[in-house]
Amino acid sequence: MSGRDWVLEPAFERPFQVVASREVARAGDVGLRMDTLRWPEGRETSHRVIETPSAVWMVPVFESGDTVLVRQWRHPWNRVSWEVPAGTLEPGEEPLPAARRELAEEAGLTAEGWLSLGRTRGSAALTGVQHLFLAQNLTSVGRRPEVAEADMIVRRLPLRQALAAAFDGTIEHATSIAALCRAGRILGLL
């Protein structure tokens, strides 16, 4: 069977029962939970769940074919990271309004054209969903960075160059790579 002949199976029911769940720690909008799972044969296992907020990731594309990346210090990595503009959803906030807000905050841009590039998940242990968007018909409005974004550098460059950086490892951030690749495919660059 070739790769074009198979179809991914649709969702199926959870193969275990959650018999206990307890919060181990919480810091703001991030929590650590331990769940006890009971499998059909009766065996029980423990599973770590890291509760994280969902986020939005935008690939802004100008008529020229340029895009915008941001460089920011990532404390857990102890290094800088080049990424597409992104941000966390506020409780109850829908992805598109969050994407509009974050694009203005981080890149100083508004967009008339928005296209969902789907969703990704960062890890099987994390609950948050990453919503990806292509933003087009851009207008500059001036940045409104948050305090934690004071070190952020915004760089405009050709989307093809950003894609090359995603493929050669210059961009290490997985969700940024996914967003760039999906945008590149939609725009016929991949």
Stockholm file with secondary structure:
# STOCKHOLM 1.0

chainA/1-190         MSGRDWVLEPAFERPFQVVASREVARAGDVGLRMDTLRWPEGRETSHRVIETPSAVWMVPVFESGDTVLVRQWRHPWNRVSWEVPAGTLEPGEEPLPAARRELAEEAGLTAEGWLSLGRTRGSAALTGVQHLFLAQNLTSVGRRPEVAEADMIVRRLPLRQALAAAFDGTIEHATSIAALCRAGRILGLL
#=GR chainA/1-190 SS CCTTTCCCCCCCCCSSEEEEEEEEEEETTEEEEEEEEECTTSCEEEEEEEECCCEEEEEEBCTTSEEEEEEEEEGGGTEEEEECCEEECCTTCCHHHHHHHHHHHHHCEEEEEEEEEEEECSCTTBCCCEEEEEEEEEEECCCCCCGGGTTCEEEEEEHHHHHHHHHHTSCCCHHHHHHHHHHHHHTTCC
#=GC SS_cons         CCTTTCCCCCCCCCSSEEEEEEEEEEETTEEEEEEEEECTTSCEEEEEEEECCCEEEEEEBCTTSEEEEEEEEEGGGTEEEEECCEEECCTTCCHHHHHHHHHHHHHCEEEEEEEEEEEECSCTTBCCCEEEEEEEEEEECCCCCCGGGTTCEEEEEEHHHHHHHHHHTSCCCHHHHHHHHHHHHHTTCC
//
